[in-house]
Amino acid sequence: MTESLKEHLINPVHEDDDKPTSLQSFQLEEIRNQTEESGHSNHDRCNLYEVLNPGKAKPAQGSNRALFALVIIVCLISLLALLLTILMLVGKIGSSNEAKTRDYENNLLAKVKALEENITSLQLGLGEKGEKGEKGEKGEKGEKGDSGTNCTHNLQGEKDEKGEKGEKGEKGDSGTNCTHNLQDPNKPSAHIEAAQKSAGVPYGANTVIKDWSVSAPSSDLAGGMKYHDGNLTVPTPGRYYIYTQLYYHSTGRVHVRVNNKCFTMIQPLSGGTGEGALYAGGVFNLKAGDVISLVATNSIRLYMSSKCHSYFGAFLI
């Protein structure tokens, strides 16, 4: 750079020192171009800055680098803060999920334990029968149901036509002749009618009735049966049917006795005249030689004049 140019630059002609003129700007641009073409070093450029800006401090070269480093540090801090925030959120979500998982597992374990207790109680319940519970209260009466419809069906079936008459069966084999004697003449039996006396024969208390006739038309003794003086004696042991009919003309009681012991009796209804026929009979086990008799226990009057009014007897079954 020539001395004249430096001098011109040092003492320029301008109105305001703080604001360069258009000539000064043009000159400064020309100088920069010449410097770049001639390959001047940074030192010449610095000298040029001092010539163009007398009295002003030269800017530091490391200030831009420091600013750039500061921006990078701020960005890194912001990224780190963002990363920490994300990690905190993820950790919170994870901890929340872990808490929920832990609660779910605890609930599941509690349910399993309750189920095991129920199974144990059921096994104990099946093992032993519990006590019978108290009878529950009777429920309320239910409402009356709807009435059913009347049945219109004919429950009785219709009568069918009469079937054909079947064929006549073959004649059966002839049976063998019966050799049993259905009426054994040697079987003990006796039927004795009243003697033909006037109506209303009186008998005192504890009196044996003796007005019987063995020779009467319907009287009969068979199989060893014997009659004497109001007493009928059986010849063989067995079950005998003993019977009697008396026609009363008064009230009073008559015993049918065996060996003087009462087996049955006859007595009209009290409160009336007592007139009428009464009958008594029964089956009794007798021994051979037992004696059958009729005894009036109180004073009575009997009709003893007809075979159809009064009689008594016995036969072996």
C-alpha positions in Angstrom: 0.0 0.0 0.0 1.5 3.4 -0.9 2.2 6.1 1.5 0.0 8.5 -0.3 -2.9 6.2 0.0 -2.3 5.8 3.7 -2.1 9.5 4.1 -5.3 10.0 2.3 -7.0 7.5 4.4 -5.6 9.0 7.6 -6.8 12.4 6.7 -9.9 12.1 4.7 -12.1 14.9 3.8 -15.6 14.4 5.4 -18.2 16.2 7.4 -18.7 13.6 10.1 -16.0 11.5 11.5 -18.4 8.8 12.8 -20.1 8.2 9.5 -17.8 7.5 6.4 -18.6 9.2 3.2 -19.4 7.3 0.0 -15.9 8.0 -1.2 -14.4 6.5 1.9 -16.6 3.4 1.5 -15.5 3.1 -2.1 -11.9 3.5 -1.2 -12.3 0.9 1.6 -13.7 -1.6 -0.8 -10.9 -0.9 -3.3 -8.3 -1.4 -0.7 -9.9 -4.8 0.4 -9.8 -6.0 -3.1 -6.2 -5.0 -3.7 -5.2 -6.7 -0.4 -6.9 -10.0 -1.3 -5.3 -9.9 -4.8 -1.8 -9.2 -3.5 -2.2 -11.9 -0.8 -1.5 -9.6 2.2 -1.6 -11.3 5.6 -4.0 -10.8 8.4 -1.5 -8.4 9.9 -1.9 -6.0 7.0 -5.7 -6.3 7.4 -5.4 -5.4 11.1 -3.3 -2.4 10.2 -5.9 -1.4 7.7 -8.6 -1.7 10.3 -6.6 0.6 12.6 -6.1 3.1 9.7 -9.8 3.0 8.8 -11.0 3.1 12.5 -8.6 5.2 14.4 -9.2 5.2 18.2 -11.5 2.2 18.2 -10.6 -1.1 19.9 -10.0 -4.1 17.6 -12.6 -6.8 18.2 -11.5 -10.1 19.8 -11.3 -13.1 17.6 -12.4 -15.6 20.3 -15.7 -13.9 21.2 -17.6 -15.6 18.3 -16.2 -19.0 19.3 -17.3 -18.5 22.9 -20.8 -17.5 21.8 -21.1 -20.6 19.6 -19.9 -22.8 22.5 -22.4 -21.2 24.8 -25.3 -21.9 22.3 -24.1 -25.5 22.1 -24.0 -25.9 25.9 -27.5 -24.4 26.2 -28.8 -26.8 23.6 -27.2 -29.7 25.3 -28.6 -28.7 28.7 -32.1 -28.4 27.1 -31.8 -31.8 25.5 -30.6 -33.3 28.8 -33.5 -31.7 30.6 -36.0 -33.0 28.0 -34.4 -36.5 28.3 -34.7 -36.3 32.1 -38.3 -35.3 31.8 -39.1 -38.2 29.4 -37.3 -40.6 31.8 -39.2 -39.3 34.7 -42.5 -39.7 32.9 -41.5 -43.2 31.8 -40.5 -44.1 35.3 -43.7 -42.7 36.7 -45.8 -44.7 34.2 -43.6 -47.8 34.9 -44.0 -47.4 38.7 -47.8 -46.9 38.2 -48.0 -50.0 36.1 -45.9 -51.9 38.6 -48.2 -50.8 41.4 -51.2 -51.9 39.5 -49.6 -55.2 38.7 -48.7 -55.6 42.3 -52.3 -54.9 43.4 -53.6 -57.3 40.8 -51.3 -60.0 42.0 -52.3 -59.4 45.7 -56.0 -59.5 44.8 -55.4 -62.7 42.8 -53.5 -64.4 45.7 -56.3 -63.4 48.1 -58.9 -64.9 45.8 -56.9 -68.2 45.5 -56.5 -68.3 49.3 -60.3 -67.8 49.8 -61.0 -70.5 47.2 -58.7 -72.9 49.0 -60.5 -72.1 52.3 -63.9 -72.8 50.6 -62.7 -76.1 49.2 -61.4 -77.1 52.6 -64.8 -76.2 54.2 -66.6 -78.1 51.5 -64.4 -81.2 52.2 -65.1 -80.9 55.9 -68.8 -80.5 55.2 -68.9 -83.6 53.0 -67.0 -85.5 55.6 -69.5 -85.1 58.5 -73.2 -84.6 58.4 -74.3 -81.3 60.0 -77.0 -81.0 62.5 -80.6 -80.7 61.3 -81.7 -77.1 60.9 -84.8 -75.7 62.4 -88.0 -75.9 60.5 -88.7 -72.8 58.5 -91.9 -70.8 58.8 -94.8 -71.7 56.7 -95.0 -69.6 53.6 -98.0 -67.5 52.7 -100.8 -69.0 50.7 -100.4 -68.5 47.0 -102.9 -66.9 44.9 -105.7 -69.0 43.4 -104.8 -70.2 39.9 -106.9 -69.6 36.8 -109.8 -72.0 36.4 -109.2 -74.5 33.7 -111.4 -74.9 30.6 -114.2 -77.4 30.7 -113.2 -80.7 29.1 -115.1 -81.2 25.9 -113.6 -84.6 25.1 -115.6 -87.8 25.4 -113.5 -89.7 27.9 -115.6 -92.9 27.5 -114.7 -94.6 24.3 -117.3 -95.6 21.8 -118.8 -99.0 22.0 -117.5 -101.2 19.2 -119.3 -103.9 17.3 -119.9 -107.2 19.0 -117.3 -109.7 18.2 -117.9 -113.0 16.5 -118.8 -116.0 18.7 -115.8 -118.2 19.4 -115.7 -121.9 18.5 -116.9 -124.4 20.9 -114.0 -125.9 22.9 -113.3 -129.6 23.2 -114.9 -131.7 25.9 -112.8 -132.1 29.0 -111.8 -135.3 30.6 -114.4 -136.9 32.9 -113.5 -136.5 36.5 -113.2 -139.3 39.1 -116.2 -140.1 41.2 -116.2 -138.5 44.7 -115.7 -141.2 47.4 -116.0 -138.8 50.3 -119.1 -138.8 52.5 -120.2 -135.2 52.6 -122.6 -135.9 55.5 -121.0 -138.1 58.1 -123.7 -139.8 60.2 -121.2 -140.5 63.0 -120.4 -136.8 63.4 -121.7 -135.5 66.8 -124.7 -133.1 66.5 -127.8 -132.3 68.5 -130.9 -130.2 68.0 -133.6 -130.2 70.8 -136.9 -128.4 70.6 -139.1 -127.1 73.5 -141.7 -129.4 75.0 -145.3 -128.7 74.2 -146.2 -126.6 77.2 -148.4 -123.6 77.8 -147.2 -120.2 76.9 -145.3 -118.2 79.5 -143.6 -120.9 81.5 -142.0 -119.2 84.6 -138.3 -119.9 85.6 -136.7 -118.7 88.8 -133.3 -117.2 89.3 -130.4 -119.6 88.8 -132.6 -122.3 87.3 -131.6 -124.7 84.6 -134.2 -124.7 81.8 -135.3 -128.4 81.4 -138.4 -128.2 79.3 -136.9 -129.7 76.2 -138.2 -132.8 74.2 -135.9 -135.2 72.5 -138.9 -136.9 70.9 -140.2 -133.7 69.3 -140.7 -133.9 65.5 -137.5 -131.8 64.7 -135.3 -132.9 67.6 -132.2 -135.1 66.7 -129.2 -136.6 68.5 -126.3 -138.1 66.4 -122.7 -139.1 66.8 -122.9 -140.0 70.4 -124.5 -136.8 71.7 -126.5 -137.3 74.9 -129.3 -135.3 76.5 -130.6 -135.6 80.1 -132.6 -133.3 82.3 -131.6 -130.0 80.5 -127.9 -131.1 80.0 -126.4 -131.9 76.6 -123.1 -133.9 76.7 -120.6 -134.0 73.8 -118.8 -137.4 73.1 -115.6 -136.3 71.4 -113.3 -133.3 71.6 -113.2 -130.6 69.0 -114.6 -127.3 67.8 -118.4 -127.1 68.4 -120.9 -124.6 67.2 -123.4 -124.0 70.1 -126.6 -122.1 69.5 -130.0 -121.3 71.0 -133.2 -119.3 70.4 -135.7 -118.3 73.1 -139.0 -116.6 72.8 -139.4 -114.2 75.7 -142.6 -113.1 77.5 -140.7 -110.9 79.9 -137.3 -109.4 80.5 -134.4 -111.3 82.0 -131.1 -112.9 81.2 -130.2 -116.5 80.2 -126.6 -117.9 80.2 -125.4 -120.5 77.7 -123.0 -122.5 79.9 -120.4 -125.2 79.5 -119.6 -127.1 82.7 -121.5 -124.4 84.5 -119.3 -121.6 83.0 -120.9 -118.9 80.9 -119.8 -118.9 77.3 -122.5 -116.5 75.8 -125.9 -115.2 76.9 -129.3 -113.8 75.7 -131.0 -110.7 77.2 -133.9 -108.6 75.9 -133.6 -104.8 75.8 -134.4 -103.2 79.2 -137.3 -100.7 79.5 -139.8 -102.8 77.5 -142.0 -105.9 77.9 -139.2 -108.1 76.5 -141.6 -110.1 74.4 -140.0 -111.6 71.3 -137.5 -114.2 70.0 -133.8 -113.7 70.6 -130.8 -115.8 69.2 -127.2 -116.4 70.3 -124.4 -118.7 69.1 -120.7 -119.2 68.8 -117.8 -121.7 68.1 -116.0 -123.1 71.2 -113.4 -125.7 71.8 -114.8 -128.6 73.9 -113.5 -131.7 75.4 -115.1 -135.1 75.5 -117.7 -135.2 78.3 -118.3 -131.4 78.5 -121.9 -130.5 79.4 -123.9 -127.7 77.7 -126.9 -126.1 79.6 -129.1 -123.0 79.6 -129.5 -121.2 83.0 -131.9 -118.3 83.8 -130.0 -115.9 86.0 -133.2 -114.0 87.1 -136.9 -114.7 87.1 -138.2 -114.9 83.5 -141.1 -116.3 81.4 -140.5 -118.2 78.2 -142.8 -119.5 75.4 -142.1 -123.2 75.3 -145.1 -124.6 73.3 -144.0 -124.6 69.7 -140.9 -125.9 67.8 -140.4 -122.6 66.0 -140.2 -120.5 69.2 -137.6 -122.0 71.4 -134.7 -124.6 70.8 -131.0 -125.2 71.4 -128.3 -127.5 70.1 -124.6 -128.1 69.2 -122.6 -129.8 66.4 -119.0 -130.7 65.7 -117.4 -128.6 62.9 
